[in-house]
Amino acid sequence: MFIVLDAFPKETILTPTAVTALGAAILYSIYKMNRRTRTRVKDILKRFKCAEFSPDKDYEITRIDTGMYFGIDTKYGTMLMASTYDKVFKGMHFSDFSGYSCTGNVITLKFNDLKFSSFKLHAWNESKCMEFAHRLDVLLSGTYRPAKLPTTDFRKHVQQVAMAS
C-alpha cells in the first residue's frame, strides 16, 4: 500500500489513511456482494427440495461461488443438476444416469438423454472430484436400487419450479 503512495507526486492529497479506507470499502463491497449471491443461490436450490428429493450430503456437490449444484436422493433415485448462472435446472431419475468422467477438478456427468447428454461440475480440487466419483461408482454398481420409486414426475417438478423462479 505504501509502495503505491510512492508512485504519486508528494503534492497529492492521498494519504495512507485514505488508501486504507478506500481498500476497506472495496473489500467490504466485495464481501456484501458475495454474501448476497450466496443467499440467492441457496434460496433457489431450496425451492427444488420436495418429498421425493432430499439429497444425501455424501451425494451432493454445491459450488455457491459458481452457482453449480448436483445432488442425488439415494432413497428415491432422483437427481438435480442446477447452474444458476446459466439458468439450467434439470431433474432426472437415476436410471437416466450412464456414467461420469473426471479430469482434474472437473467431473462430467453423462446421461441417457439426447437433449441433455452431459453436465459439467467443478469440484474444489482433484481429490474432491475423485472422492465424489468413487461414491458414484457405488451407485453405478449393479447392486444399487432406490429403496422407493417416486410417485410424481421429478422432471416436471423441477421444470415447474424453474419456470416460477
Summary of the structure (lengths in Angstrom):
residues: 165
radius of gyration: 21.9
end to end distance: 43.7
largest distance: 76.3
contacts: 434
relative contact order: 0.13
helix: 41%
strand: 25%
